[in-house]
Amino acid sequence: HHGQKCSCRGEDVKRTYEQSLGWQVAVVDENGREIEIKDSSWDVKVRPDYNTLEAKINEMMPEPLWMRKMQEVSEKGLKFQRKE
């Protein structure tokens, strides 16, 4: 069982390989949650390449990290402003 971390489209991507399961990919979001990235057309015995991952991440998580961060900032800002 071994894992690799890489960055894909600014996301933290974790690729792990297990004999019984093959390659598994997850995006670790800004809160440390793992979001599984998978596709039925992938061969789990073959490590998914960057372009394949990027396309799938774009499909599953259309908003890039920086955009989510900006929304978070604006939400926090709004909450802060509401206080009397």
All heavy atoms as an XYZ file, in Angstrom:
696
protein
N       0.863     -1.189      0.000
C       0.000      0.000      0.000
C       0.895      1.233      0.000
O       1.648      1.468      0.923
C      -0.879     -0.026      1.261
C      -1.689      1.214      1.457
N      -2.974      1.315      0.972
C      -1.422      2.386      2.062
C      -3.440      2.511      1.280
N      -2.533      3.180      1.940
N       0.840      1.994     -1.038
C       1.617      3.232     -1.024
C       0.802      4.364     -1.616
O      -0.130      4.154     -2.360
C       2.950      3.060     -1.753
C       2.815      2.803     -3.220
N       2.504      1.568     -3.731
C       2.954      3.630     -4.277
C       2.458      1.641     -5.055
N       2.710      2.868     -5.417
N       1.140      5.541     -1.221
C       0.384      6.693     -1.675
C       1.272      7.756     -2.281
O       2.455      7.821     -2.004
N       0.681      8.570     -3.096
C       1.394      9.689     -3.701
C       0.506     10.906     -3.591
O      -0.694     10.811     -3.786
C       1.628      9.425     -5.194
C       2.472      8.226     -5.484
C       2.535      8.003     -6.999
O       1.551      8.141     -7.704
N       3.703      7.643     -7.473
N       1.126     12.025     -3.283
C       0.354     13.266     -3.294
C       0.848     14.109     -4.453
O       2.033     14.154     -4.733
C       0.542     14.026     -1.981
C      -0.323     13.462     -0.875
C      -0.391     14.401      0.302
C      -1.750     15.029      0.381
N      -2.116     15.538      1.689
N      -0.075     14.754     -5.092
C       0.336     15.684     -6.131
C      -0.660     16.821     -6.106
O      -1.662     16.777     -5.404
C       0.360     15.005     -7.497
S      -1.256     14.570     -8.129
N      -0.371     17.829     -6.864
C      -1.301     18.938     -6.941
C      -1.884     18.921     -8.333
O      -1.164     18.795     -9.314
C      -0.557     20.241     -6.678
O      -1.486     21.282     -6.615
N      -3.200     19.004     -8.408
C      -3.859     19.005     -9.703
C      -4.833     20.172     -9.711
O      -5.729     20.228     -8.877
C      -4.596     17.682     -9.900
S      -5.338     17.494    -11.523
N      -4.613     21.121    -10.569
C      -5.497     22.287    -10.676
C      -5.549     23.036     -9.349
O      -6.576     23.580     -8.975
C      -6.897     21.778    -11.069
C      -7.735     22.761    -11.830
C      -9.183     22.396    -11.767
N      -9.700     22.480    -10.417
C     -10.967     22.295    -10.099
N     -11.827     21.976    -11.013
N     -11.373     22.398     -8.862
N      -4.448     23.006     -8.589
C      -4.424     23.714     -7.319
C      -5.037     22.913     -6.175
O      -5.038     23.359     -5.040
N      -5.550     21.721     -6.485
C      -6.123     20.878     -5.435
C      -5.050     19.906     -4.954
O      -4.168     19.524     -5.704
C      -7.299     20.045     -5.975
C      -8.368     20.815     -6.693
C      -9.303     21.581     -5.763
O      -9.203     21.417     -4.531
O     -10.125     22.345     -6.277
N      -5.162     19.499     -3.694
C      -4.305     18.440     -3.178
C      -4.912     17.112     -3.571
O      -6.015     16.795     -3.157
C      -4.248     18.500     -1.643
C      -3.053     19.291     -1.173
O      -2.082     19.405     -1.948
O      -3.088     19.791     -0.044
N      -4.186     16.348     -4.360
C      -4.715     15.075     -4.814
C      -3.897     13.946     -4.212
O      -2.678     13.984     -4.221
C      -4.676     14.980     -6.358
C      -5.158     13.620     -6.826
C      -5.535     16.078     -6.965
N      -4.598     12.983     -3.666
C      -3.948     11.836     -3.052
C      -4.252     10.617     -3.893
O      -5.420     10.300     -4.133
C      -4.521     11.653     -1.641
C      -3.591     10.957     -0.706
C      -4.142     11.017      0.703
C      -5.115      9.881      0.916
N      -5.615      9.790      2.280
N      -3.188      9.948     -4.348
C      -3.387      8.716     -5.106
C      -2.835      7.580     -4.269
O      -1.679      7.625     -3.867
C      -2.628      8.778     -6.437
C      -3.246      9.731     -7.426
C      -2.588      9.665     -8.770
N      -1.296     10.345     -8.773
C      -0.715     10.826     -9.868
N      -1.291     10.698    -11.018
N       0.449     11.422     -9.800
N      -3.645      6.591     -3.999
C      -3.155      5.450     -3.237
C      -3.389      4.176     -4.031
O      -4.367      4.076     -4.786
C      -3.863      5.321     -1.871
O      -5.263      5.427     -2.074
C      -3.418      6.419     -0.923
N      -2.489      3.239     -3.847
C      -2.626      1.974     -4.550
C      -2.710      0.842     -3.543
O      -1.892      0.743     -2.642
C      -1.442      1.736     -5.480
C      -1.562      0.441     -6.241
C      -2.384      0.370     -7.369
C      -0.894     -0.707     -5.832
C      -2.535     -0.814     -8.068
C      -1.045     -1.896     -6.534
C      -1.866     -1.948     -7.643
O      -2.015     -3.119     -8.328
N      -3.741      0.041     -3.692
C      -3.856     -1.169     -2.886
C      -4.046     -2.340     -3.812
O      -4.789     -2.253     -4.781
C      -5.042     -1.052     -1.919
C      -4.761     -0.144     -0.747
C      -5.964     -0.052      0.188
O      -6.505     -1.110      0.550
O      -6.344      1.070      0.544
N      -3.394     -3.439     -3.476
C      -3.434     -4.634     -4.322
C      -4.870     -5.027     -4.665
O      -5.192     -5.275     -5.811
C      -2.756     -5.793     -3.573
C      -1.925     -6.666     -4.487
C      -0.583     -6.020     -4.846
O       0.206     -5.728     -3.974
N      -0.323     -5.830     -6.128
N      -5.732     -5.057     -3.661
C      -7.092     -5.550     -3.888
C      -7.982     -4.534     -4.608
O      -8.913     -4.896     -5.313
C      -7.732     -5.920     -2.554
O      -7.719     -4.795     -1.693
N      -7.677     -3.257     -4.415
C      -8.561     -2.212     -4.941
C      -8.002     -1.484     -6.150
O      -8.726     -0.828     -6.877
C      -8.837     -1.171     -3.848
C      -9.534     -1.694     -2.594
C      -9.416     -0.680     -1.468
C     -10.995     -1.985     -2.878
N      -6.701     -1.567     -6.331
C      -6.079     -0.804     -7.407
C      -5.874      0.644     -6.984
O      -5.824      0.960     -5.797
N      -5.787      1.509     -7.964
C      -5.553      2.926     -7.684
C      -6.824      3.611     -7.208
O      -7.884      3.437     -7.797
C      -5.031      3.638     -8.928
C      -3.600      3.355     -9.164
C      -3.099      2.417    -10.019
C      -2.476      3.981     -8.544
N      -1.722      2.426     -9.945
C      -1.318      3.365     -9.055
C      -2.345      4.991     -7.588
C      -0.039      3.745     -8.658
C      -1.065      5.368     -7.196
C       0.062      4.747     -7.724
N      -6.694      4.392     -6.163
C      -7.809      5.194     -5.688
C      -7.339      6.631     -5.591
O      -6.220      6.889     -5.161
C      -8.267      4.713     -4.319
C      -8.869      3.334     -4.370
C      -9.339      2.926     -2.989
O      -8.562      2.822     -2.067
N     -10.628      2.717     -2.864
N      -8.201      7.524     -5.996
C      -7.833      8.931     -6.018
C      -8.826      9.734     -5.190
O     -10.024      9.505     -5.246
C      -7.827      9.470     -7.468
C      -7.378     10.919     -7.502
C      -6.940      8.614     -8.347
N      -8.294     10.648     -4.411
C      -9.157     11.539     -3.641
C      -8.565     12.930     -3.656
O      -7.350     13.110     -3.669
C      -9.284     11.048     -2.203
N      -9.442     13.918     -3.669
C      -9.012     15.294     -3.501
C      -9.171     15.613     -2.022
O     -10.205     15.321     -1.427
C      -9.873     16.262     -4.342
C      -9.633     17.704     -3.920
C      -9.552     16.102     -5.814
N      -8.127     16.162     -1.428
C      -8.223     16.599     -0.043
C      -8.557     18.086     -0.080
O      -7.753     18.887     -0.548
C      -6.894     16.360      0.705
C      -7.030     16.754      2.168
C      -6.475     14.890      0.597
N      -9.758     18.431      0.352
C     -10.170     19.825      0.225
C      -9.558     20.691      1.321
O      -8.813     20.212      2.170
C     -11.705     19.951      0.147
C     -12.394     19.780      1.495
O     -11.715     19.636      2.536
O     -13.643     19.796      1.506
N      -9.904     21.979      1.289
C      -9.269     22.933      2.203
C      -9.607     22.674      3.672
O      -8.951     23.173      4.565
C      -9.623     24.374      1.802
C     -11.099     24.725      1.845
C     -11.897     24.334      0.593
O     -11.466     23.449     -0.172
O     -12.973     24.914      0.394
N     -10.640     21.829      3.910
C     -10.986     21.495      5.289
C     -10.453     20.124      5.695
O     -10.799     19.612      6.750
C     -12.515     21.522      5.461
C     -13.096     22.865      5.062
O     -12.608     23.911      5.488
N     -14.102     22.859      4.205
N      -9.645     19.532      4.821
C      -9.053     18.241      5.146
C      -9.957     17.057      4.843
O      -9.637     15.928      5.173
N     -11.093     17.332      4.223
C     -11.995     16.236      3.844
C     -11.506     15.585      2.561
O     -10.994     16.276      1.685
C     -13.406     16.776      3.582
C     -14.248     16.954      4.806
C     -15.669     17.276      4.373
N     -15.653     18.238      3.266
C     -16.350     19.361      3.250
N     -17.127     19.676      4.243
N     -16.285     20.185      2.212
N     -11.707     14.289      2.457
C     -11.315     13.604      1.227
C     -12.538     13.380      0.350
O     -13.542     12.843      0.790
C     -10.657     12.266      1.552
C      -9.275     12.456      2.129
C      -8.513     11.146      2.257
O      -8.907     10.147      1.624
O      -7.522     11.137      3.006
N     -12.425     13.831     -0.875
C     -13.509     13.658     -1.835
C     -13.020     12.655     -2.874
O     -12.036     12.899     -3.571
C     -13.852     15.002     -2.511
C     -14.315     15.995     -1.431
C     -14.922     14.817     -3.577
C     -14.029     17.427     -1.772
N     -13.691     11.526     -2.927
C     -13.234     10.467     -3.822
C     -13.487     10.835     -5.272
O     -14.560     11.304     -5.634
C     -13.960      9.169     -3.479
C     -13.220      7.964     -3.975
C     -13.928      6.652     -3.631
O     -14.947      6.683     -2.911
O     -13.445      5.622     -4.106
N     -12.465     10.632     -6.090
C     -12.574     10.904     -7.517
C     -12.500      9.565     -8.224
O     -11.486      8.882     -8.149
C     -11.396     11.796     -7.993
C     -11.305     13.082     -7.164
C     -11.501     12.092     -9.476
C     -12.429     14.064     -7.354
N     -13.600      9.162     -8.838
C     -13.529      7.892     -9.552
C     -14.412      7.898    -10.775
O     -15.326      8.717    -10.882
C     -13.874      6.723     -8.638
C     -15.274      6.781     -8.073
C     -15.377      5.920     -6.843
C     -15.986      4.566     -7.034
N     -16.090      3.817     -5.795
N     -14.138      7.001    -11.675
C     -14.881      6.921    -12.917
C     -14.945      5.451    -13.314
O     -13.943      4.747    -13.250
C     -14.163      7.734    -13.988
C     -15.035      7.950    -15.202
O     -15.307      6.955    -15.900
O     -15.445      9.090    -15.452
N     -16.119      5.014    -13.715
C     -16.294      3.591    -14.033
C     -15.477      3.170    -15.255
O     -15.186      1.996    -15.441
C     -17.768      3.299    -14.272
O     -18.274      4.184    -15.246
N     -15.078      4.130    -16.065
C     -14.327      3.786    -17.276
C     -12.829      3.623    -16.994
O     -12.074      3.166    -17.839
C     -14.516      4.867    -18.338
O     -13.857      6.056    -17.933
N     -12.388      4.015    -15.792
C     -10.968      3.906    -15.479
C     -10.581      2.472    -15.168
O     -11.330      1.739    -14.533
C     -10.606      4.773    -14.266
C     -10.754      6.234    -14.501
C     -11.072      6.849    -15.664
C     -10.596      7.269    -13.526
N     -11.118      8.209    -15.479
C     -10.832      8.490    -14.184
C     -10.267      7.276    -12.168
C     -10.755      9.713    -13.535
C     -10.194      8.492    -11.518
C     -10.431      9.699    -12.184
N      -9.385      2.121    -15.583
C      -8.814      0.842    -15.198
C      -8.041      1.068    -13.901
O      -7.033      1.774    -13.890
C      -7.870      0.349    -16.314
C      -7.229     -0.989    -15.971
O      -7.420     -1.478    -14.831
O      -6.534     -1.529    -16.842
N      -8.525      0.502    -12.809
C      -7.919      0.780    -11.496
C      -6.497      0.240    -11.368
O      -5.752      0.627    -10.477
C      -8.778      0.227    -10.330
C     -10.066      1.019    -10.203
C      -9.042     -1.257    -10.482
N      -6.123     -0.655    -12.289
C      -4.761     -1.197    -12.248
C      -3.757     -0.198    -12.831
O      -2.562     -0.335    -12.665
C      -4.682     -2.518    -13.026
C      -5.521     -3.615    -12.399
C      -4.778     -4.277    -11.233
C      -5.635     -5.262    -10.481
N      -6.168     -4.736     -9.212
N      -4.279      0.773    -13.554
C      -3.413      1.765    -14.191
C      -3.553      3.087    -13.440
O      -4.660      3.566    -13.212
C      -3.817      1.965    -15.669
C      -2.924      3.001    -16.337
C      -3.755      0.641    -16.405
N      -2.427      3.652    -13.076
C      -2.469      4.921    -12.362
C      -3.077      6.000    -13.263
O      -2.591      6.213    -14.369
C      -1.039      5.322    -11.965
C      -1.020      6.450    -10.954
C       0.398      6.843    -10.652
N       0.886      7.730    -11.701
C       2.054      8.351    -11.654
N       2.872      8.142    -10.666
N       2.426      9.153    -12.624
N      -4.114      6.676    -12.799
C      -4.719      7.717    -13.655
C      -3.735      8.869    -13.868
O      -3.073      9.290    -12.930
C      -5.943      8.178    -12.855
C      -5.732      7.714    -11.455
C      -4.781      6.566    -11.501
N      -3.635      9.331    -15.097
C      -2.678     10.400    -15.367
C      -3.285     11.768    -15.058
O      -4.474     11.913    -14.792
C      -2.119     10.316    -16.790
C      -3.175     10.598    -17.848
O      -4.249     11.147    -17.513
O      -2.926     10.279    -19.016
N      -2.426     12.743    -15.114
C      -2.800     14.105    -14.714
C      -4.014     14.625    -15.475
O      -4.954     15.145    -14.890
C      -1.597     15.034    -14.921
C      -1.847     16.430    -14.413
C      -1.495     16.780    -13.115
C      -2.442     17.388    -15.221
C      -1.740     18.057    -12.635
C      -2.691     18.664    -14.757
C      -2.332     18.994    -13.466
O      -2.583     20.254    -12.995
N      -3.992     14.464    -16.807
C      -5.077     15.018    -17.627
C      -6.411     14.353    -17.331
O      -7.451     15.007    -17.309
C      -4.746     14.864    -19.118
C      -3.561     15.725    -19.508
O      -3.209     16.669    -18.808
N      -2.934     15.394    -20.617
N      -6.363     13.041    -17.111
C      -7.568     12.295    -16.768
C      -8.130     12.808    -15.456
O      -9.327     13.054    -15.323
C      -7.229     10.797    -16.622
O      -6.523     10.367    -17.783
C      -8.477      9.957    -16.457
N      -7.231     12.973    -14.484
C      -7.640     13.459    -13.168
C      -8.213     14.862    -13.262
O      -9.252     15.150    -12.691
C      -6.437     13.489    -12.215
C      -5.947     12.150    -11.701
C      -4.779     12.375    -10.770
C      -7.058     11.407    -10.990
N      -7.517     15.705    -13.998
C      -7.941     17.096    -14.087
C      -9.347     17.191    -14.677
O     -10.195     17.920    -14.176
C      -6.957     17.900    -14.930
C      -7.235     19.394    -14.831
C      -6.216     20.232    -15.590
O      -5.798     19.804    -16.684
O      -5.854     21.299    -15.086
N      -9.580     16.419    -15.727
C     -10.894     16.441    -16.371
C     -11.977     15.990    -15.397
O     -13.058     16.573    -15.329
C     -10.875     15.545    -17.609
N     -11.656     14.935    -14.627
C     -12.651     14.399    -13.695
C     -12.885     15.368    -12.534
O     -14.015     15.563    -12.091
C     -12.160     13.039    -13.168
C     -13.227     12.265    -12.453
C     -14.306     11.845    -13.436
C     -15.526     11.309    -12.714
N     -16.627     11.048    -13.639
N     -11.820     15.978    -12.056
C     -11.948     16.946    -10.958
C     -12.776     18.146    -11.423
O     -13.644     18.632    -10.706
C     -10.554     17.388    -10.454
C      -9.882     16.219     -9.725
C     -10.678     18.588     -9.509
C      -8.414     16.448     -9.403
N     -12.533     18.596    -12.644
C     -13.307     19.711    -13.191
C     -14.784     19.368    -13.259
O     -15.649     20.212    -13.034
C     -12.810     20.080    -14.590
C     -11.517     20.874    -14.527
O     -11.195     21.466    -13.509
N     -10.772     20.873    -15.612
N     -15.053     18.101    -13.570
C     -16.428     17.652    -13.708
C     -17.091     17.573    -12.324
O     -18.223     17.999    -12.147
C     -16.392     16.260    -14.344
C     -17.723     15.687    -14.720
C     -17.553     14.254    -15.208
O     -16.703     14.020    -16.104
O     -18.243     13.376    -14.678
N     -16.362     17.028    -11.346
C     -16.930     16.814    -10.016
C     -16.891     18.053     -9.132
O     -17.723     18.244     -8.266
C     -16.196     15.672     -9.319
C     -16.509     14.317     -9.938
S     -15.648     12.981     -9.095
C     -16.482     12.952     -7.504
N     -15.875     18.874     -9.329
C     -15.702     20.075     -8.519
C     -15.475     21.251     -9.434
O     -14.338     21.689     -9.630
C     -14.501     19.897     -7.590
C     -14.592     18.657     -6.714
S     -13.039     18.344     -5.846
C     -13.021     19.662     -4.657
N     -16.548     21.766    -10.031
C     -16.379     22.813    -11.042
C     -15.736     24.086    -10.510
O     -15.092     24.806    -11.257
C     -17.792     23.072    -11.548
C     -18.717     22.402    -10.593
C     -17.941     21.353     -9.875
N     -15.896     24.348     -9.227
C     -15.299     25.565     -8.685
C     -13.893     25.282     -8.175
O     -13.710     24.467     -7.284
C     -16.143     26.103     -7.523
C     -17.482     26.611     -7.968
C     -18.272     27.180     -6.801
O     -17.895     26.914     -5.647
O     -19.258     27.878     -7.062
N     -12.899     25.962     -8.718
C     -11.542     25.749     -8.231
C     -11.361     26.246     -6.802
O     -12.177     27.023     -6.291
C     -10.665     26.542     -9.203
C     -11.581     27.501     -9.871
C     -12.963     26.929     -9.821
N     -10.289     25.799     -6.206
C      -9.987     26.100     -4.816
C     -10.003     27.603     -4.522
O     -10.617     28.046     -3.560
C      -8.622     25.509     -4.468
C      -8.146     25.665     -3.028
C      -9.065     24.949     -2.060
C      -6.736     25.151     -2.872
N      -9.358     28.392     -5.368
C      -9.271     29.832     -5.085
C     -10.653     30.477     -5.071
O     -10.918     31.402     -4.323
C      -8.337     30.542     -6.063
C      -8.759     30.459     -7.497
C      -8.349     29.547     -8.419
C      -9.682     31.321     -8.185
N      -8.966     29.770     -9.620
C      -9.774     30.858     -9.512
C     -10.428     32.441     -7.806
C     -10.590     31.457    -10.469
C     -11.251     33.047     -8.761
C     -11.323     32.565    -10.068
N     -11.552     29.938     -5.888
C     -12.908     30.470     -5.962
C     -13.666     30.132     -4.677
O     -14.380     30.962     -4.127
C     -13.615     29.822     -7.152
C     -14.628     30.673     -7.816
S     -14.721     30.058     -9.511
C     -16.400     30.364     -9.853
N     -13.486     28.908     -4.177
C     -14.134     28.512     -2.927
C     -13.597     29.342     -1.775
O     -14.338     29.758     -0.898
C     -13.893     27.019     -2.665
C     -14.474     26.126     -3.746
C     -14.661     24.703     -3.287
N     -13.470     24.061     -2.775
C     -12.592     23.375     -3.519
N     -12.781     23.260     -4.816
N     -11.550     22.816     -2.959
N     -12.296     29.605     -1.806
C     -11.677     30.422     -0.760
C     -12.268     31.834     -0.766
O     -12.548     32.399      0.276
C     -10.164     30.510     -0.982
C      -9.439     29.229     -0.660
C      -8.740     29.339      0.677
C      -7.750     28.209      0.897
N      -8.101     27.359      2.036
N     -12.458     32.374     -1.960
C     -13.003     33.728     -2.065
C     -14.432     33.793     -1.551
O     -14.813     34.735     -0.882
C     -12.960     34.220     -3.511
C     -11.659     34.911     -3.850
S     -11.525     35.354     -5.589
C     -12.956     36.383     -5.838
N     -15.216     32.764     -1.840
C     -16.597     32.707     -1.353
C     -16.603     32.657      0.170
O     -17.400     33.304      0.823
C     -17.297     31.468     -1.900
C     -17.699     31.635     -3.342
C     -18.214     30.341     -3.939
O     -18.024     29.267     -3.391
N     -18.844     30.444     -5.085
N     -15.690     31.869      0.707
C     -15.571     31.725      2.153
C     -15.253     33.076      2.784
O     -15.853     33.474      3.769
C     -14.435     30.731      2.441
C     -14.456     30.141      3.816
C     -13.295     29.178      3.990
O     -13.220     28.180      3.257
O     -12.448     29.461      4.854
N     -14.328     33.782      2.176
C     -13.931     35.099      2.678
C     -15.110     36.060      2.625
O     -15.393     36.762      3.593
C     -12.734     35.659      1.859
C     -12.503     37.124      2.153
C     -11.482     34.854      2.173
N     -15.835     36.055      1.508
C     -16.957     36.993      1.395
C     -18.083     36.614      2.358
O     -18.732     37.482      2.922
C     -17.470     37.064     -0.045
O     -17.967     35.826     -0.458
N     -18.289     35.313      2.575
C     -19.315     34.888      3.536
C     -18.946     35.323      4.947
O     -19.757     35.834      5.691
C     -19.464     33.362      3.512
C     -20.418     32.886      2.430
C     -20.354     31.382      2.248
O     -20.063     30.672      3.228
O     -20.601     30.915      1.119
N     -17.668     35.112      5.295
C     -17.212     35.511      6.623
C     -17.316     37.019      6.788
O     -17.699     37.514      7.836
C     -15.764     35.058      6.841
C     -15.690     33.618      7.262
C     -14.271     33.165      7.528
C     -14.258     31.676      7.828
N     -12.973     31.055      7.558
N     -16.987     37.721      5.718
C     -17.076     39.171      5.737
C     -18.506     39.637      5.985
O     -18.744     40.513      6.803
N     -19.446     38.994      5.306
C     -20.849     39.366      5.464
C     -21.340     39.095      6.880
O     -22.022     39.903      7.473
C     -21.718     38.592      4.469
C     -21.562     39.004      3.005
C     -22.263     38.011      2.095
C     -22.127     40.399      2.772
N     -20.973     37.929      7.414
C     -21.371     37.594      8.782
C     -20.829     38.619      9.748
O     -21.497     39.043     10.679
C     -20.835     36.205      9.157
C     -21.676     35.088      8.605
C     -21.104     33.736      8.996
C     -21.698     32.646      8.106
N     -20.758     31.591      7.802
N     -19.599     39.017      9.500
C     -18.942     39.979     10.380
C     -19.667     41.323     10.342
O     -19.883     41.947     11.349
C     -17.482     40.151      9.911
C     -16.689     41.067     10.796
C     -16.343     40.681     12.089
C     -16.283     42.316     10.350
C     -15.614     41.526     12.906
C     -15.553     43.159     11.165
C     -15.212     42.764     12.443
N     -20.086     41.723      9.150
C     -20.746     43.019      8.980
C     -22.139     43.061      9.616
O     -22.631     44.101      9.953
C     -20.864     43.348      7.495
C     -19.537     43.786      6.895
C     -19.537     43.673      5.378
O     -20.543     43.321      4.779
N     -18.408     43.952      4.775
N     -22.768     41.891      9.736
C     -24.128     41.863     10.286
C     -24.179     42.167     11.780
O     -25.204     42.532     12.290
C     -24.749     40.486     10.052
C     -25.368     40.394      8.684
C     -26.239     39.165      8.563
N     -26.120     38.642      7.203
C     -25.671     37.438      6.902
N     -25.320     36.606      7.849
N     -25.589     37.058      5.672
N     -23.058     41.929     12.446
C     -23.062     42.168     13.886
C     -23.271     43.650     14.164
O     -22.634     44.494     13.571
C     -21.732     41.715     14.498
C     -21.628     40.201     14.553
C     -20.303     39.769     15.130
C     -20.190     38.254     15.080
N     -18.810     37.814     15.091
N     -24.182     43.937     15.083
C     -24.464     45.349     15.420
C     -23.383     45.910     16.303
O     -22.916     45.241     17.209
C     -25.814     45.430     16.154
C     -26.993     45.008     15.257
C     -27.198     45.915     14.052
O     -27.403     47.118     14.264
O     -27.135     45.423     12.923
